[in-house]
Amino acid sequence: MVTGNQMKRRDFRLDVLLKENADESSYETQMSLFAESGDSEENWMIDPITHNPVPKPIKEYPLTDYRRVQDYE
């Protein structure tokens, strides 16, 4: 939630989000559904505040009332 009833939806690739887990041993080797690897630089960006790599969203939606999020499918 951003403020009040407003929220901003962002979609991410699941394989990239799973790379954030520090415990690699808890996952078996998994093939990606995408052509490029989740480790490639185009799937990551540098957070301007923490200066750490964070997953890059594949799609962002406009700020909207939470009751209207489904309208942006």
PDB file of N, CA, C and O in Angstrom, chain B, residues numbered from 101:
ATOM      1  N   MET B 101       0.838  -1.181   0.000  1.00  0.00           N
ATOM      2  CA  MET B 101       0.000   0.000   0.000  1.00  0.00           C
ATOM      3  C   MET B 101       0.884   1.245   0.000  1.00  0.00           C
ATOM      4  O   MET B 101       1.883   1.320   0.715  1.00  0.00           O
ATOM      5  N   VAL B 102       0.505   2.185  -0.789  1.00  0.00           N
ATOM      6  CA  VAL B 102       1.243   3.436  -0.842  1.00  0.00           C
ATOM      7  C   VAL B 102       0.646   4.410   0.159  1.00  0.00           C
ATOM      8  O   VAL B 102       1.324   4.824   1.099  1.00  0.00           O
ATOM      9  N   THR B 103      -0.599   4.777  -0.028  1.00  0.00           N
ATOM     10  CA  THR B 103      -1.293   5.630   0.929  1.00  0.00           C
ATOM     11  C   THR B 103      -2.773   5.292   0.911  1.00  0.00           C
ATOM     12  O   THR B 103      -3.360   5.116  -0.157  1.00  0.00           O
ATOM     13  N   GLY B 104      -3.374   5.201   2.079  1.00  0.00           N
ATOM     14  CA  GLY B 104      -4.811   4.940   2.161  1.00  0.00           C
ATOM     15  C   GLY B 104      -5.224   3.713   1.377  1.00  0.00           C
ATOM     16  O   GLY B 104      -4.772   2.603   1.659  1.00  0.00           O
ATOM     17  N   ASN B 105      -6.086   3.916   0.390  1.00  0.00           N
ATOM     18  CA  ASN B 105      -6.573   2.820  -0.444  1.00  0.00           C
ATOM     19  C   ASN B 105      -5.732   2.615  -1.693  1.00  0.00           C
ATOM     20  O   ASN B 105      -6.015   1.710  -2.478  1.00  0.00           O
ATOM     21  N   GLN B 106      -4.717   3.424  -1.894  1.00  0.00           N
ATOM     22  CA  GLN B 106      -3.919   3.369  -3.119  1.00  0.00           C
ATOM     23  C   GLN B 106      -2.784   2.341  -2.996  1.00  0.00           C
ATOM     24  O   GLN B 106      -2.134   2.228  -1.957  1.00  0.00           O
ATOM     25  N   MET B 107      -2.568   1.598  -4.088  1.00  0.00           N
ATOM     26  CA  MET B 107      -1.453   0.671  -4.118  1.00  0.00           C
ATOM     27  C   MET B 107      -0.868   0.615  -5.522  1.00  0.00           C
ATOM     28  O   MET B 107      -1.532   0.953  -6.502  1.00  0.00           O
ATOM     29  N   LYS B 108       0.389   0.181  -5.604  1.00  0.00           N
ATOM     30  CA  LYS B 108       1.078   0.075  -6.876  1.00  0.00           C
ATOM     31  C   LYS B 108       1.491  -1.376  -7.064  1.00  0.00           C
ATOM     32  O   LYS B 108       2.257  -1.924  -6.272  1.00  0.00           O
ATOM     33  N   ARG B 109       0.979  -1.989  -8.115  1.00  0.00           N
ATOM     34  CA  ARG B 109       1.294  -3.385  -8.404  1.00  0.00           C
ATOM     35  C   ARG B 109       2.539  -3.465  -9.273  1.00  0.00           C
ATOM     36  O   ARG B 109       2.699  -2.698 -10.223  1.00  0.00           O
ATOM     37  N   ARG B 110       3.430  -4.415  -8.933  1.00  0.00           N
ATOM     38  CA  ARG B 110       4.635  -4.676  -9.724  1.00  0.00           C
ATOM     39  C   ARG B 110       4.762  -6.183  -9.872  1.00  0.00           C
ATOM     40  O   ARG B 110       4.655  -6.911  -8.885  1.00  0.00           O
ATOM     41  N   ASP B 111       4.990  -6.663 -11.092  1.00  0.00           N
ATOM     42  CA  ASP B 111       5.163  -8.092 -11.353  1.00  0.00           C
ATOM     43  C   ASP B 111       6.639  -8.406 -11.519  1.00  0.00           C
ATOM     44  O   ASP B 111       7.384  -7.640 -12.132  1.00  0.00           O
ATOM     45  N   PHE B 112       7.061  -9.551 -10.961  1.00  0.00           N
ATOM     46  CA  PHE B 112       8.447  -9.993 -11.013  1.00  0.00           C
ATOM     47  C   PHE B 112       8.519 -11.412 -11.543  1.00  0.00           C
ATOM     48  O   PHE B 112       7.531 -12.144 -11.505  1.00  0.00           O
ATOM     49  N   ARG B 113       9.688 -11.805 -12.040  1.00  0.00           N
ATOM     50  CA  ARG B 113       9.912 -13.184 -12.444  1.00  0.00           C
ATOM     51  C   ARG B 113      10.189 -14.019 -11.203  1.00  0.00           C
ATOM     52  O   ARG B 113      11.000 -13.632 -10.361  1.00  0.00           O
ATOM     53  N   LEU B 114       9.522 -15.160 -11.084  1.00  0.00           N
ATOM     54  CA  LEU B 114       9.678 -16.011  -9.912  1.00  0.00           C
ATOM     55  C   LEU B 114      11.102 -16.547  -9.788  1.00  0.00           C
ATOM     56  O   LEU B 114      11.637 -16.591  -8.680  1.00  0.00           O
ATOM     57  N   ASP B 115      11.726 -16.952 -10.885  1.00  0.00           N
ATOM     58  CA  ASP B 115      13.082 -17.505 -10.789  1.00  0.00           C
ATOM     59  C   ASP B 115      14.081 -16.466 -10.292  1.00  0.00           C
ATOM     60  O   ASP B 115      15.052 -16.814  -9.620  1.00  0.00           O
ATOM     61  N   VAL B 116      13.854 -15.192 -10.615  1.00  0.00           N
ATOM     62  CA  VAL B 116      14.735 -14.123 -10.129  1.00  0.00           C
ATOM     63  C   VAL B 116      14.499 -13.905  -8.638  1.00  0.00           C
ATOM     64  O   VAL B 116      15.457 -13.722  -7.885  1.00  0.00           O
ATOM     65  N   LEU B 117      13.241 -13.921  -8.199  1.00  0.00           N
ATOM     66  CA  LEU B 117      12.946 -13.747  -6.782  1.00  0.00           C
ATOM     67  C   LEU B 117      13.523 -14.880  -5.949  1.00  0.00           C
ATOM     68  O   LEU B 117      13.966 -14.652  -4.824  1.00  0.00           O
ATOM     69  N   LEU B 118      13.525 -16.087  -6.477  1.00  0.00           N
ATOM     70  CA  LEU B 118      14.082 -17.218  -5.739  1.00  0.00           C
ATOM     71  C   LEU B 118      15.584 -17.103  -5.574  1.00  0.00           C
ATOM     72  O   LEU B 118      16.142 -17.693  -4.648  1.00  0.00           O
ATOM     73  N   LYS B 119      16.257 -16.360  -6.444  1.00  0.00           N
ATOM     74  CA  LYS B 119      17.699 -16.150  -6.315  1.00  0.00           C
ATOM     75  C   LYS B 119      18.030 -15.328  -5.079  1.00  0.00           C
ATOM     76  O   LYS B 119      19.175 -15.332  -4.627  1.00  0.00           O
ATOM     77  N   GLU B 120      17.053 -14.625  -4.525  1.00  0.00           N
ATOM     78  CA  GLU B 120      17.263 -13.803  -3.335  1.00  0.00           C
ATOM     79  C   GLU B 120      17.450 -14.646  -2.082  1.00  0.00           C
ATOM     80  O   GLU B 120      17.976 -14.153  -1.084  1.00  0.00           O
ATOM     81  N   ASN B 121      17.026 -15.917  -2.113  1.00  0.00           N
ATOM     82  CA  ASN B 121      17.150 -16.780  -0.944  1.00  0.00           C
ATOM     83  C   ASN B 121      18.613 -17.100  -0.698  1.00  0.00           C
ATOM     84  O   ASN B 121      19.290 -17.604  -1.593  1.00  0.00           O
ATOM     85  N   ALA B 122      19.109 -16.818   0.490  1.00  0.00           N
ATOM     86  CA  ALA B 122      20.519 -17.062   0.815  1.00  0.00           C
ATOM     87  C   ALA B 122      20.829 -18.545   0.961  1.00  0.00           C
ATOM     88  O   ALA B 122      21.979 -18.949   0.789  1.00  0.00           O
ATOM     89  N   ASP B 123      19.838 -19.357   1.273  1.00  0.00           N
ATOM     90  CA  ASP B 123      20.052 -20.786   1.475  1.00  0.00           C
ATOM     91  C   ASP B 123      19.820 -21.543   0.175  1.00  0.00           C
ATOM     92  O   ASP B 123      18.725 -22.050  -0.067  1.00  0.00           O
ATOM     93  N   GLU B 124      20.845 -21.620  -0.658  1.00  0.00           N
ATOM     94  CA  GLU B 124      20.743 -22.295  -1.959  1.00  0.00           C
ATOM     95  C   GLU B 124      20.482 -23.789  -1.800  1.00  0.00           C
ATOM     96  O   GLU B 124      19.908 -24.407  -2.697  1.00  0.00           O
ATOM     97  N   SER B 125      20.889 -24.381  -0.686  1.00  0.00           N
ATOM     98  CA  SER B 125      20.740 -25.822  -0.513  1.00  0.00           C
ATOM     99  C   SER B 125      19.275 -26.234  -0.344  1.00  0.00           C
ATOM    100  O   SER B 125      18.955 -27.415  -0.476  1.00  0.00           O
ATOM    101  N   SER B 126      18.395 -25.299  -0.060  1.00  0.00           N
ATOM    102  CA  SER B 126      16.989 -25.642   0.144  1.00  0.00           C
ATOM    103  C   SER B 126      16.243 -25.823  -1.179  1.00  0.00           C
ATOM    104  O   SER B 126      15.086 -26.243  -1.182  1.00  0.00           O
ATOM    105  N   TYR B 127      16.895 -25.508  -2.303  1.00  0.00           N
ATOM    106  CA  TYR B 127      16.268 -25.653  -3.610  1.00  0.00           C
ATOM    107  C   TYR B 127      17.065 -26.622  -4.459  1.00  0.00           C
ATOM    108  O   TYR B 127      18.296 -26.618  -4.431  1.00  0.00           O
ATOM    109  N   GLU B 128      16.368 -27.444  -5.206  1.00  0.00           N
ATOM    110  CA  GLU B 128      17.038 -28.281  -6.184  1.00  0.00           C
ATOM    111  C   GLU B 128      17.261 -27.438  -7.435  1.00  0.00           C
ATOM    112  O   GLU B 128      16.668 -26.370  -7.586  1.00  0.00           O
ATOM    113  N   THR B 129      18.105 -27.916  -8.317  1.00  0.00           N
ATOM    114  CA  THR B 129      18.338 -27.191  -9.559  1.00  0.00           C
ATOM    115  C   THR B 129      17.030 -27.094 -10.332  1.00  0.00           C
ATOM    116  O   THR B 129      16.343 -28.095 -10.535  1.00  0.00           O
ATOM    117  N   GLN B 130      16.699 -25.905 -10.754  1.00  0.00           N
ATOM    118  CA  GLN B 130      15.441 -25.665 -11.447  1.00  0.00           C
ATOM    119  C   GLN B 130      15.716 -25.008 -12.779  1.00  0.00           C
ATOM    120  O   GLN B 130      16.499 -24.062 -12.865  1.00  0.00           O
ATOM    121  N   MET B 131      15.073 -25.509 -13.815  1.00  0.00           N
ATOM    122  CA  MET B 131      15.235 -24.913 -15.139  1.00  0.00           C
ATOM    123  C   MET B 131      14.338 -23.691 -15.252  1.00  0.00           C
ATOM    124  O   MET B 131      13.233 -23.664 -14.711  1.00  0.00           O
ATOM    125  N   SER B 132      14.820 -22.693 -15.953  1.00  0.00           N
ATOM    126  CA  SER B 132      14.053 -21.477 -16.147  1.00  0.00           C
ATOM    127  C   SER B 132      13.079 -21.634 -17.308  1.00  0.00           C
ATOM    128  O   SER B 132      13.385 -22.303 -18.294  1.00  0.00           O
ATOM    129  N   LEU B 133      11.921 -21.024 -17.190  1.00  0.00           N
ATOM    130  CA  LEU B 133      10.956 -21.008 -18.292  1.00  0.00           C
ATOM    131  C   LEU B 133      11.315 -19.948 -19.323  1.00  0.00           C
ATOM    132  O   LEU B 133      10.728 -19.903 -20.404  1.00  0.00           O
ATOM    133  N   PHE B 134      12.275 -19.099 -18.988  1.00  0.00           N
ATOM    134  CA  PHE B 134      12.658 -18.003 -19.847  1.00  0.00           C
ATOM    135  C   PHE B 134      13.976 -18.324 -20.540  1.00  0.00           C
ATOM    136  O   PHE B 134      14.729 -19.179 -20.074  1.00  0.00           O
ATOM    137  N   ALA B 135      14.254 -17.657 -21.633  1.00  0.00           N
ATOM    138  CA  ALA B 135      15.461 -17.924 -22.407  1.00  0.00           C
ATOM    139  C   ALA B 135      16.719 -17.561 -21.637  1.00  0.00           C
ATOM    140  O   ALA B 135      17.704 -18.297 -21.683  1.00  0.00           O
ATOM    141  N   GLU B 136      16.700 -16.452 -20.941  1.00  0.00           N
ATOM    142  CA  GLU B 136      17.903 -16.031 -20.215  1.00  0.00           C
ATOM    143  C   GLU B 136      17.831 -16.472 -18.759  1.00  0.00           C
ATOM    144  O   GLU B 136      16.756 -16.758 -18.231  1.00  0.00           O
ATOM    145  N   SER B 137      18.964 -16.521 -18.142  1.00  0.00           N
ATOM    146  CA  SER B 137      19.073 -16.944 -16.754  1.00  0.00           C
ATOM    147  C   SER B 137      18.575 -15.839 -15.822  1.00  0.00           C
ATOM    148  O   SER B 137      18.602 -14.659 -16.174  1.00  0.00           O
ATOM    149  N   GLY B 138      18.121 -16.231 -14.629  1.00  0.00           N
ATOM    150  CA  GLY B 138      17.701 -15.255 -13.623  1.00  0.00           C
ATOM    151  C   GLY B 138      18.864 -14.456 -13.079  1.00  0.00           C
ATOM    152  O   GLY B 138      18.667 -13.426 -12.435  1.00  0.00           O
ATOM    153  N   ASP B 139      20.101 -14.933 -13.339  1.00  0.00           N
ATOM    154  CA  ASP B 139      21.295 -14.238 -12.862  1.00  0.00           C
ATOM    155  C   ASP B 139      21.749 -13.116 -13.780  1.00  0.00           C
ATOM    156  O   ASP B 139      22.612 -12.326 -13.399  1.00  0.00           O
ATOM    157  N   SER B 140      21.189 -13.027 -14.981  1.00  0.00           N
ATOM    158  CA  SER B 140      21.677 -12.022 -15.927  1.00  0.00           C
ATOM    159  C   SER B 140      21.404 -10.610 -15.417  1.00  0.00           C
ATOM    160  O   SER B 140      20.437 -10.367 -14.695  1.00  0.00           O
ATOM    161  N   GLU B 141      22.269  -9.697 -15.805  1.00  0.00           N
ATOM    162  CA  GLU B 141      22.197  -8.319 -15.294  1.00  0.00           C
ATOM    163  C   GLU B 141      20.916  -7.595 -15.681  1.00  0.00           C
ATOM    164  O   GLU B 141      20.504  -6.663 -14.990  1.00  0.00           O
ATOM    165  N   GLU B 142      20.285  -8.003 -16.767  1.00  0.00           N
ATOM    166  CA  GLU B 142      19.065  -7.298 -17.185  1.00  0.00           C
ATOM    167  C   GLU B 142      17.878  -7.579 -16.261  1.00  0.00           C
ATOM    168  O   GLU B 142      16.856  -6.898 -16.350  1.00  0.00           O
ATOM    169  N   ASN B 143      17.998  -8.568 -15.379  1.00  0.00           N
ATOM    170  CA  ASN B 143      16.928  -8.888 -14.428  1.00  0.00           C
ATOM    171  C   ASN B 143      17.128  -8.243 -13.064  1.00  0.00           C
ATOM    172  O   ASN B 143      16.325  -8.453 -12.155  1.00  0.00           O
ATOM    173  N   TRP B 144      18.190  -7.463 -12.914  1.00  0.00           N
ATOM    174  CA  TRP B 144      18.514  -6.853 -11.630  1.00  0.00           C
ATOM    175  C   TRP B 144      18.767  -5.365 -11.806  1.00  0.00           C
ATOM    176  O   TRP B 144      19.159  -4.917 -12.884  1.00  0.00           O
ATOM    177  N   MET B 145      18.543  -4.603 -10.748  1.00  0.00           N
ATOM    178  CA  MET B 145      18.862  -3.178 -10.739  1.00  0.00           C
ATOM    179  C   MET B 145      19.446  -2.845  -9.371  1.00  0.00           C
ATOM    180  O   MET B 145      19.307  -3.623  -8.427  1.00  0.00           O
ATOM    181  N   ILE B 146      20.087  -1.711  -9.265  1.00  0.00           N
ATOM    182  CA  ILE B 146      20.685  -1.287  -8.002  1.00  0.00           C
ATOM    183  C   ILE B 146      19.711  -0.380  -7.265  1.00  0.00           C
ATOM    184  O   ILE B 146      19.248   0.623  -7.809  1.00  0.00           O
ATOM    185  N   ASP B 147      19.406  -0.736  -6.036  1.00  0.00           N
ATOM    186  CA  ASP B 147      18.528   0.079  -5.202  1.00  0.00           C
ATOM    187  C   ASP B 147      19.248   1.388  -4.883  1.00  0.00           C
ATOM    188  O   ASP B 147      20.370   1.357  -4.378  1.00  0.00           O
ATOM    189  N   PRO B 148      18.628   2.543  -5.166  1.00  0.00           N
ATOM    190  CA  PRO B 148      19.302   3.823  -4.946  1.00  0.00           C
ATOM    191  C   PRO B 148      19.561   4.150  -3.472  1.00  0.00           C
ATOM    192  O   PRO B 148      20.434   4.964  -3.171  1.00  0.00           O
ATOM    193  N   ILE B 149      18.836   3.543  -2.570  1.00  0.00           N
ATOM    194  CA  ILE B 149      19.005   3.830  -1.152  1.00  0.00           C
ATOM    195  C   ILE B 149      20.032   2.897  -0.512  1.00  0.00           C
ATOM    196  O   ILE B 149      20.943   3.352   0.179  1.00  0.00           O
ATOM    197  N   THR B 150      19.882   1.590  -0.745  1.00  0.00           N
ATOM    198  CA  THR B 150      20.779   0.621  -0.102  1.00  0.00           C
ATOM    199  C   THR B 150      21.998   0.283  -0.949  1.00  0.00           C
ATOM    200  O   THR B 150      22.968  -0.278  -0.439  1.00  0.00           O
ATOM    201  N   HIS B 151      21.961   0.616  -2.235  1.00  0.00           N
ATOM    202  CA  HIS B 151      23.030   0.305  -3.191  1.00  0.00           C
ATOM    203  C   HIS B 151      23.275  -1.195  -3.316  1.00  0.00           C
ATOM    204  O   HIS B 151      24.394  -1.619  -3.606  1.00  0.00           O
ATOM    205  N   ASN B 152      22.236  -2.001  -3.100  1.00  0.00           N
ATOM    206  CA  ASN B 152      22.298  -3.445  -3.262  1.00  0.00           C
ATOM    207  C   ASN B 152      21.496  -3.847  -4.494  1.00  0.00           C
ATOM    208  O   ASN B 152      20.551  -3.155  -4.872  1.00  0.00           O
ATOM    209  N   PRO B 153      21.867  -4.965  -5.123  1.00  0.00           N
ATOM    210  CA  PRO B 153      21.067  -5.421  -6.262  1.00  0.00           C
ATOM    211  C   PRO B 153      19.703  -5.934  -5.800  1.00  0.00           C
ATOM    212  O   PRO B 153      19.609  -6.669  -4.817  1.00  0.00           O
ATOM    213  N   VAL B 154      18.664  -5.547  -6.507  1.00  0.00           N
ATOM    214  CA  VAL B 154      17.301  -5.994  -6.222  1.00  0.00           C
ATOM    215  C   VAL B 154      16.677  -6.450  -7.541  1.00  0.00           C
ATOM    216  O   VAL B 154      17.067  -5.965  -8.603  1.00  0.00           O
ATOM    217  N   PRO B 155      15.715  -7.373  -7.490  1.00  0.00           N
ATOM    218  CA  PRO B 155      15.066  -7.824  -8.727  1.00  0.00           C
ATOM    219  C   PRO B 155      14.372  -6.668  -9.441  1.00  0.00           C
ATOM    220  O   PRO B 155      13.765  -5.803  -8.810  1.00  0.00           O
ATOM    221  N   LYS B 156      14.473  -6.673 -10.761  1.00  0.00           N
ATOM    222  CA  LYS B 156      13.820  -5.641 -11.572  1.00  0.00           C
ATOM    223  C   LYS B 156      12.422  -6.141 -11.953  1.00  0.00           C
ATOM    224  O   LYS B 156      12.282  -7.276 -12.410  1.00  0.00           O
ATOM    225  N   PRO B 157      11.393  -5.319 -11.773  1.00  0.00           N
ATOM    226  CA  PRO B 157      10.037  -5.751 -12.160  1.00  0.00           C
ATOM    227  C   PRO B 157       9.937  -5.916 -13.671  1.00  0.00           C
ATOM    228  O   PRO B 157      10.552  -5.169 -14.433  1.00  0.00           O
ATOM    229  N   ILE B 158       9.146  -6.914 -14.097  1.00  0.00           N
ATOM    230  CA  ILE B 158       8.945  -7.102 -15.532  1.00  0.00           C
ATOM    231  C   ILE B 158       7.791  -6.246 -16.043  1.00  0.00           C
ATOM    232  O   ILE B 158       7.679  -5.984 -17.240  1.00  0.00           O
ATOM    233  N   LYS B 159       6.933  -5.816 -15.116  1.00  0.00           N
ATOM    234  CA  LYS B 159       5.829  -4.937 -15.492  1.00  0.00           C
ATOM    235  C   LYS B 159       5.400  -4.141 -14.270  1.00  0.00           C
ATOM    236  O   LYS B 159       5.328  -4.676 -13.163  1.00  0.00           O
ATOM    237  N   GLU B 160       5.116  -2.854 -14.477  1.00  0.00           N
ATOM    238  CA  GLU B 160       4.606  -2.001 -13.405  1.00  0.00           C
ATOM    239  C   GLU B 160       3.252  -1.442 -13.830  1.00  0.00           C
ATOM    240  O   GLU B 160       3.031  -1.141 -15.004  1.00  0.00           O
ATOM    241  N   TYR B 161       2.371  -1.312 -12.884  1.00  0.00           N
ATOM    242  CA  TYR B 161       1.028  -0.814 -13.136  1.00  0.00           C
ATOM    243  C   TYR B 161       0.857   0.531 -12.442  1.00  0.00           C
ATOM    244  O   TYR B 161       1.580   0.834 -11.492  1.00  0.00           O
ATOM    245  N   PRO B 162      -0.094   1.342 -12.907  1.00  0.00           N
ATOM    246  CA  PRO B 162      -0.277   2.664 -12.295  1.00  0.00           C
ATOM    247  C   PRO B 162      -0.817   2.568 -10.865  1.00  0.00           C
ATOM    248  O   PRO B 162      -1.435   1.575 -10.480  1.00  0.00           O
ATOM    249  N   LEU B 163      -0.571   3.609 -10.105  1.00  0.00           N
ATOM    250  CA  LEU B 163      -1.108   3.728  -8.761  1.00  0.00           C
ATOM    251  C   LEU B 163      -2.627   3.717  -8.866  1.00  0.00           C
ATOM    252  O   LEU B 163      -3.203   4.496  -9.625  1.00  0.00           O
ATOM    253  N   THR B 164      -3.277   2.839  -8.110  1.00  0.00           N
ATOM    254  CA  THR B 164      -4.723   2.699  -8.222  1.00  0.00           C
ATOM    255  C   THR B 164      -5.336   2.274  -6.891  1.00  0.00           C
ATOM    256  O   THR B 164      -4.637   1.807  -5.993  1.00  0.00           O
ATOM    257  N   ASP B 165      -6.631   2.441  -6.782  1.00  0.00           N
ATOM    258  CA  ASP B 165      -7.355   1.990  -5.608  1.00  0.00           C
ATOM    259  C   ASP B 165      -7.262   0.467  -5.542  1.00  0.00           C
ATOM    260  O   ASP B 165      -7.392  -0.201  -6.568  1.00  0.00           O
ATOM    261  N   TYR B 166      -7.040  -0.088  -4.354  1.00  0.00           N
ATOM    262  CA  TYR B 166      -6.841  -1.532  -4.226  1.00  0.00           C
ATOM    263  C   TYR B 166      -8.045  -2.331  -4.727  1.00  0.00           C
ATOM    264  O   TYR B 166      -7.896  -3.493  -5.107  1.00  0.00           O
ATOM    265  N   ARG B 167      -9.230  -1.729  -4.734  1.00  0.00           N
ATOM    266  CA  ARG B 167     -10.423  -2.436  -5.212  1.00  0.00           C
ATOM    267  C   ARG B 167     -10.472  -2.508  -6.734  1.00  0.00           C
ATOM    268  O   ARG B 167     -11.325  -3.201  -7.289  1.00  0.00           O
ATOM    269  N   ARG B 168      -9.568  -1.800  -7.422  1.00  0.00           N
ATOM    270  CA  ARG B 168      -9.551  -1.765  -8.889  1.00  0.00           C
ATOM    271  C   ARG B 168      -8.294  -2.417  -9.489  1.00  0.00           C
ATOM    272  O   ARG B 168      -8.058  -2.309 -10.692  1.00  0.00           O
ATOM    273  N   VAL B 169      -7.495  -3.086  -8.664  1.00  0.00           N
ATOM    274  CA  VAL B 169      -6.260  -3.698  -9.146  1.00  0.00           C
ATOM    275  C   VAL B 169      -6.543  -4.710 -10.257  1.00  0.00           C
ATOM    276  O   VAL B 169      -5.788  -4.784 -11.227  1.00  0.00           O
ATOM    277  N   GLN B 170      -7.604  -5.477 -10.132  1.00  0.00           N
ATOM    278  CA  GLN B 170      -7.930  -6.495 -11.126  1.00  0.00           C
ATOM    279  C   GLN B 170      -8.267  -5.905 -12.501  1.00  0.00           C
ATOM    280  O   GLN B 170      -8.283  -6.639 -13.489  1.00  0.00           O
ATOM    281  N   ASP B 171      -8.531  -4.620 -12.582  1.00  0.00           N
ATOM    282  CA  ASP B 171      -8.853  -3.986 -13.868  1.00  0.00           C
ATOM    283  C   ASP B 171      -7.633  -3.863 -14.781  1.00  0.00           C
ATOM    284  O   ASP B 171      -7.783  -3.551 -15.962  1.00  0.00           O
ATOM    285  N   TYR B 172      -6.440  -4.099 -14.262  1.00  0.00           N
ATOM    286  CA  TYR B 172      -5.212  -3.928 -15.044  1.00  0.00           C
ATOM    287  C   TYR B 172      -4.560  -5.251 -15.413  1.00  0.00           C
ATOM    288  O   TYR B 172      -3.333  -5.346 -15.408  1.00  0.00           O
ATOM    289  N   GLU B 173      -5.329  -6.255 -15.726  1.00  0.00           N
ATOM    290  CA  GLU B 173      -4.767  -7.557 -16.116  1.00  0.00           C
ATOM    291  C   GLU B 173      -4.225  -7.536 -17.497  1.00  0.00           C
ATOM    292  O   GLU B 173      -3.718  -8.550 -17.976  1.00  0.00           O
TER     293      GLU B 173
END
